[in-house]
């Protein structure tokens, strides 16, 4: 698999998002996001970070791991749009996270088509 500039940019973006997911756990207040969501995000962030290295080296499985974990992490933000009492800042952060996740996945996904 050829490492294009778009793939590199996508892996860096996904890596930063994974790192943010891991860091959110100890610094969250346990309410926004709820602890269970933050813990799930931290685990997904760790798996993303673990998948970055093989993806960087051209592994198709690493790319799949990055894409799947980022999409699942993005899904953890969806409840913020539907529940009452979520602060506006948390909704804005959720929107930014989902948009950046979709951008990162869009940059990394074309690497799956390469042989």
N, CA, C and O of each residue as an XYZ file, in Angstrom:
460
protein
N       0.855     -1.177      0.000
C       0.000      0.000      0.000
C       0.895      1.234      0.000
O       1.799      1.362      0.826
N       0.633      2.124     -0.926
C       1.405      3.352     -1.042
C       0.945      4.360      0.006
O      -0.253      4.568      0.204
N       1.903      4.975      0.666
C       1.583      5.962      1.694
C       1.518      7.346      1.050
O       2.541      8.010      0.882
N       0.320      7.768      0.696
C       0.123      9.065      0.063
C       0.053     10.169      1.123
O      -0.016      9.905      2.324
N       0.073     11.392      0.645
C      -0.046     12.530      1.569
C      -1.402     12.533      2.265
O      -1.503     12.872      3.445
N      -2.444     12.152      1.525
C      -3.776     12.118      2.126
C      -3.858     11.051      3.217
O      -4.462     11.278      4.266
N      -3.254      9.893      2.973
C      -3.242      8.840      3.993
C      -2.487      9.310      5.233
O      -2.945      9.115      6.359
N      -1.349      9.920      5.022
C      -0.567     10.425      6.160
C      -1.370     11.455      6.946
O      -1.405     11.409      8.175
N      -2.014     12.385      6.242
C      -2.823     13.398      6.925
C      -3.970     12.750      7.687
O      -4.261     13.142      8.817
N      -4.625     11.761      7.081
C      -5.722     11.063      7.744
C      -5.268     10.305      8.971
O      -5.940     10.323     10.002
N      -4.124      9.635      8.868
C      -3.602      8.891     10.023
C      -3.217      9.837     11.156
O      -3.439      9.531     12.328
N      -2.646     10.975     10.808
C      -2.297     11.955     11.845
C      -3.560     12.484     12.512
O      -3.624     12.578     13.738
N      -4.562     12.828     11.713
C      -5.822     13.328     12.275
C      -6.485     12.269     13.157
O      -6.931     12.571     14.264
N      -6.548     11.041     12.670
C      -7.157      9.960     13.467
C      -6.345      9.680     14.729
O      -6.910      9.380     15.780
N      -5.031      9.776     14.624
C      -4.189      9.591     15.806
C      -4.428     10.665     16.850
O      -4.494     10.373     18.044
N      -4.560     11.908     16.406
C      -4.850     13.000     17.344
C      -6.220     12.821     17.997
O      -6.380     13.068     19.192
N      -7.209     12.387     17.205
C      -8.538     12.139     17.768
C      -8.498     10.985     18.777
O      -9.153     11.039     19.817
N      -7.731      9.952     18.461
C      -7.578      8.842     19.406
C      -6.913      9.292     20.695
O      -7.307      8.875     21.784
N      -5.909     10.141     20.571
C      -5.227     10.681     21.749
C      -6.177     11.533     22.590
O      -6.155     11.465     23.819
N      -7.005     12.330     21.930
C      -7.994     13.139     22.654
C      -8.971     12.232     23.397
O      -9.347     12.520     24.533
N      -9.381     11.137     22.758
C     -10.283     10.188     23.424
C      -9.655      9.621     24.695
O     -10.331      9.475     25.714
N      -8.372      9.306     24.635
C      -7.691      8.744     25.803
C      -7.568      9.790     26.901
O      -7.772      9.479     28.075
N      -7.243     11.010     26.543
C      -7.031     12.080     27.525
C      -8.346     12.530     28.152
O      -8.352     13.017     29.283
N      -9.452     12.377     27.442
C     -10.747     12.821     27.966
C     -11.141     12.069     29.231
O     -11.787     12.640     30.110
N     -10.767     10.806     29.339
C     -11.187      9.991     30.484
C     -10.767     10.582     31.827
O     -11.635     10.789     32.676
N      -9.482     10.867     32.070
C      -9.130     11.384     33.396
C      -9.560     12.827     33.644
O      -9.672     13.239     34.799
N      -9.802     13.599     32.597
C     -10.128     14.998     32.789
C     -11.617     15.301     32.703
O     -12.027     16.445     32.899
N     -12.432     14.288     32.413
C     -13.878     14.491     32.371
C     -14.449     14.602     33.776
O     -13.812     14.190     34.746
N     -15.642     15.154     33.881
C     -16.270     15.299     35.193
C     -17.167     14.105     35.529
O     -17.779     14.079     36.597
N     -17.252     13.123     34.637
C     -18.081     11.946     34.879
C     -19.534     12.140     34.499
O     -20.324     11.196     34.514
N     -19.879     13.370     34.159
C     -21.258     13.664     33.783
C     -21.369     14.048     32.313
O     -22.308     13.636     31.632
N     -20.410     14.836     31.820
C     -20.405     15.272     30.420
C     -19.007     15.081     29.854
O     -18.180     15.973     30.042
N     -18.690     14.025     29.201
C     -19.521     12.864     28.877
C     -19.650     11.947     30.082
O     -18.820     11.993     30.989
N     -20.680     11.115     30.098
C     -20.801     10.144     31.186
C     -19.562      9.244     31.230
O     -18.906      9.022     30.212
N     -19.256      8.736     32.417
C     -18.036      7.951     32.588
C     -17.987      6.762     31.635
O     -16.931      6.462     31.078
N     -19.115      6.081     31.440
C     -19.121      4.905     30.564
C     -18.769      5.290     29.130
O     -18.041      4.566     28.452
N     -19.282      6.421     28.671
C     -18.978      6.882     27.315
C     -17.510      7.277     27.211
O     -16.850      6.961     26.221
N     -17.000      7.964     28.226
C     -15.591      8.365     28.224
C     -14.676      7.146     28.280
O     -13.633      7.129     27.628
N     -15.052      6.130     29.051
C     -14.241      4.912     29.136
C     -14.247      4.163     27.807
O     -13.205      3.683     27.361
N     -15.407      4.062     27.178
C     -15.484      3.409     25.866
C     -14.661      4.184     24.847
O     -13.969      3.587     24.023
N     -14.733      5.500     24.900
C     -13.939      6.334     24.004
C     -12.448      6.159     24.223
O     -11.672      6.144     23.268
N     -12.043      6.026     25.493
C     -10.627      5.834     25.797
C     -10.120      4.502     25.242
O      -9.020      4.430     24.695
N     -10.925      3.458     25.385
C     -10.536      2.154     24.840
C     -10.436      2.230     23.320
O      -9.475      1.737     22.730
N     -11.435      2.850     22.690
C     -11.392      3.000     21.238
C     -10.201      3.861     20.806
O      -9.582      3.594     19.775
N      -9.887      4.876     21.581
C      -8.721      5.705     21.291
C      -7.421      4.920     21.367
O      -6.531      5.099     20.535
N      -7.312      4.047     22.367
C      -6.117      3.214     22.483
C      -5.987      2.254     21.309
O      -4.891      2.045     20.789
N      -7.103      1.671     20.893
C      -7.066      0.762     19.742
C      -6.713      1.536     18.474
O      -5.975      1.036     17.625
N      -7.233      2.742     18.346
C      -6.866      3.587     17.202
C      -5.371      3.830     17.181
O      -4.717      3.667     16.150
N      -4.833      4.222     18.331
C      -3.395      4.495     18.403
C      -2.575      3.246     18.102
O      -1.516      3.326     17.480
N      -3.067      2.094     18.545
C      -2.371      0.841     18.250
C      -2.449      0.501     16.766
O      -1.529     -0.117     16.230
N      -3.529      0.892     16.093
C      -3.686      0.607     14.674
C      -2.930      1.569     13.775
O      -2.697      1.265     12.605
N      -2.542      2.723     14.300
C      -1.837      3.720     13.498
C      -0.486      3.179     13.014
O      -0.121      3.374     11.854
N       0.246      2.509     13.888
C       1.592      2.041     13.530
C       1.551      1.046     12.372
O       2.258      1.250     11.386
N       0.749     -0.027     12.448
C       0.716     -0.927     11.288
C       0.125     -0.263     10.039
O       0.543     -0.568      8.922
N      -0.837      0.635     10.221
C      -1.402      1.330      9.065
C      -0.331      2.194      8.400
O      -0.271      2.277      7.173
N       0.503      2.831      9.201
C       1.591      3.661      8.685
C       2.557      2.821      7.857
O       3.119      3.286      6.865
N       2.739      1.573      8.286
C       3.658      0.664      7.590
C       3.017     -0.022      6.388
O       3.670     -0.799      5.693
N       1.742      0.263      6.145
C       1.093     -0.277      4.968
C       0.168     -1.447      5.212
O      -0.295     -2.074      4.259
N      -0.113     -1.759      6.470
C      -0.975     -2.886      6.788
C      -2.444     -2.536      6.564
O      -2.949     -1.535      7.074
N      -3.106     -3.377      5.798
C      -4.531     -3.192      5.547
C      -5.323     -3.361      6.849
O      -6.284     -2.627      7.084
N      -4.933     -4.312      7.690
C      -5.617     -4.535      8.970
C      -5.491     -3.311      9.880
O      -6.431     -2.978     10.602
N      -4.355     -2.649      9.850
C      -4.185     -1.434     10.636
C      -5.113     -0.326     10.172
O      -5.688      0.397     10.985
N      -5.255     -0.195      8.857
C      -6.165      0.814      8.303
C      -7.604      0.507      8.701
O      -8.358      1.406      9.076
N      -7.979     -0.764      8.618
C      -9.342     -1.170      9.011
C      -9.573     -0.868     10.487
O     -10.631     -0.362     10.860
N      -8.585     -1.176     11.329
C      -8.722     -0.914     12.769
C      -8.915      0.574     13.031
O      -9.745      0.957     13.855
N      -8.159      1.406     12.343
C      -8.282      2.858     12.529
C      -9.669      3.328     12.105
O     -10.315      4.091     12.823
N     -10.125      2.878     10.950
C     -11.425      3.316     10.436
C     -12.554      2.862     11.358
O     -13.420      3.660     11.714
N     -12.550      1.605     11.740
C     -13.637      1.066     12.569
C     -13.678      1.746     13.930
O     -14.749      2.128     14.402
N     -12.521      1.899     14.562
C     -12.517      2.508     15.899
C     -12.903      3.984     15.847
O     -13.567      4.475     16.759
N     -12.504      4.688     14.812
C     -12.890      6.101     14.708
C     -14.393      6.231     14.480
O     -15.031      7.106     15.064
N     -14.965      5.369     13.637
C     -16.411      5.440     13.417
C     -17.184      5.097     14.688
O     -18.176      5.751     15.008
N     -16.729      4.070     15.414
C     -17.398      3.725     16.674
C     -17.257      4.853     17.700
O     -18.189      5.141     18.450
N     -16.101      5.474     17.722
C     -15.904      6.594     18.637
C     -16.820      7.760     18.268
O     -17.375      8.419     19.147
N     -16.975      8.010     16.979
C     -17.897      9.060     16.542
C     -19.328      8.765     16.950
O     -20.086      9.677     17.282
N     -19.697      7.491     16.926
C     -21.053      7.109     17.338
C     -21.305      7.364     18.819
O     -22.448      7.581     19.221
N     -20.255      7.342     19.634
C     -20.453      7.599     21.067
C     -20.866      9.040     21.333
O     -21.383      9.344     22.408
N     -20.646      9.934     20.368
C     -21.032     11.339     20.542
C     -22.477     11.606     20.156
O     -23.025     12.646     20.521
N     -23.102     10.700     19.431
C     -24.458     10.928     18.922
C     -25.485     11.198     20.024
O     -26.337     12.064     19.827
N     -25.459     10.512     21.171
C     -26.471     10.806     22.198
C     -26.476     12.263     22.667
O     -27.498     12.747     23.154
N     -25.368     12.953     22.530
C     -25.327     14.366     22.950
C     -26.323     15.216     22.174
O     -26.729     16.280     22.642
N     -26.719     14.756     20.990
C     -27.653     15.523     20.166
C     -29.106     15.282     20.547
O     -29.983     16.048     20.148
N     -29.371     14.237     21.307
C     -30.755     13.835     21.559
C     -31.203     13.958     23.015
O     -32.406     13.985     23.272
N     -30.293     14.031     23.965
C     -30.654     14.096     25.368
C     -30.714     15.536     25.844
O     -29.911     16.376     25.435
N     -31.679     15.809     26.715
C     -31.806     17.140     27.297
C     -30.742     17.320     28.385
O     -30.261     16.349     28.969
N     -30.398     18.548     28.635
C     -29.470     18.859     29.713
C     -28.011     18.776     29.324
O     -27.138     18.941     30.176
N     -27.727     18.525     28.066
C     -26.330     18.496     27.632
C     -25.896     19.937     27.364
O     -26.536     20.645     26.586
N     -24.811     20.372     28.005
C     -24.370     21.761     27.813
C     -24.044     22.037     26.344
O     -23.643     21.141     25.602
N     -24.225     23.285     25.949
C     -23.961     23.690     24.561
C     -22.515     23.411     24.161
O     -22.240     23.037     23.021
N     -21.592     23.595     25.107
C     -20.182     23.344     24.813
C     -19.950     21.875     24.468
O     -19.158     21.558     23.580
N     -20.643     20.981     25.172
C     -20.501     19.549     24.904
C     -21.086     19.182     23.542
O     -20.544     18.327     22.842
N     -22.186     19.825     23.169
C     -22.783     19.565     21.852
C     -21.851     20.069     20.752
O     -21.669     19.398     19.736
N     -21.267     21.238     20.950
C     -20.326     21.786     19.967
C     -19.106     20.872     19.842
O     -18.632     20.612     18.736
N     -18.603     20.389     20.969
C     -17.469     19.462     20.934
C     -17.845     18.166     20.227
O     -17.033     17.601     19.495
N     -19.067     17.692     20.439
C     -19.523     16.467     19.779
C     -19.617     16.676     18.271
O     -19.218     15.807     17.496
N     -20.140     17.816     17.857
C     -20.229     18.121     16.419
C     -18.834     18.173     15.805
O     -18.589     17.586     14.751
N     -17.922     18.880     16.470
C     -16.551     18.982     15.965
C     -15.899     17.605     15.889
O     -15.211     17.291     14.918
N     -16.117     16.787     16.915
C     -15.541     15.445     16.921
C     -16.073     14.575     15.802
O     -15.312     13.850     15.161
N     -17.369     14.640     15.560
C     -17.972     13.829     14.493
C     -17.481     14.302     13.125
O     -17.155     13.482     12.266
N     -17.426     15.608     12.920
C     -16.964     16.138     11.632
C     -15.499     15.772     11.386
O     -15.144     15.328     10.294
N     -14.652     15.960     12.397
C     -13.236     15.610     12.240
C     -13.046     14.110     12.038
O     -12.177     13.685     11.277
N     -13.865     13.308     12.724
C     -13.796     11.855     12.549
C     -14.138     11.479     11.116
O     -13.437     10.678     10.499
N     -15.206     12.051     10.587
C     -15.598     11.747      9.210
C     -14.524     12.205      8.219
O     -14.274     11.527      7.222
N     -13.896     13.339      8.484
C     -12.802     13.800      7.624
C     -11.612     12.842      7.681
O     -11.041     12.497      6.647
N     -11.245     12.419      8.874
C     -10.136     11.483      9.029
C     -10.400     10.160      8.331
O      -9.524      9.623      7.654
N     -11.607      9.634      8.495
C     -11.973      8.370      7.847
C     -11.975      8.547      6.332
O     -11.527      7.661      5.604
N     -12.476      9.681      5.853
C     -12.498      9.927      4.408
C     -11.083     10.008      3.830
O     -10.870      9.643      2.674
N     -10.132     10.472      4.606
C      -8.757     10.535      4.138
C      -8.071      9.180      4.166
O      -7.214      8.902      3.327
N      -8.433      8.338      5.116
C      -7.771      7.042      5.281
C      -8.415      5.957      4.416
O      -7.719      5.066      3.929
N      -9.709      6.019      4.223
C     -10.447      4.950      3.534
C      -9.941      4.626      2.127
O      -9.926      3.449      1.767
N      -9.528      5.597      1.314
C      -9.053      5.236     -0.021
C      -7.858      4.278     -0.021
O      -7.605      3.604     -1.020
N      -7.130      4.215      1.083
C      -5.991      3.303      1.170
C      -6.438      1.843      1.110
O      -5.643      0.970      0.761
N      -7.695      1.569      1.445
C      -8.191      0.199      1.386
C      -8.348     -0.293     -0.059
O      -8.334     -1.498     -0.311
N      -8.496      0.629     -0.992
C      -8.654      0.247     -2.396
C      -7.338     -0.069     -3.078
O      -7.311     -0.718     -4.124
N      -6.249      0.389     -2.485
C      -4.941      0.152     -3.082
C      -4.490     -1.273     -2.824
O      -4.775     -1.853     -1.776
N      -3.791     -1.819     -3.783
C      -3.299     -3.209     -3.647
C      -1.885     -3.208     -3.169
O      -1.293     -4.273     -2.992
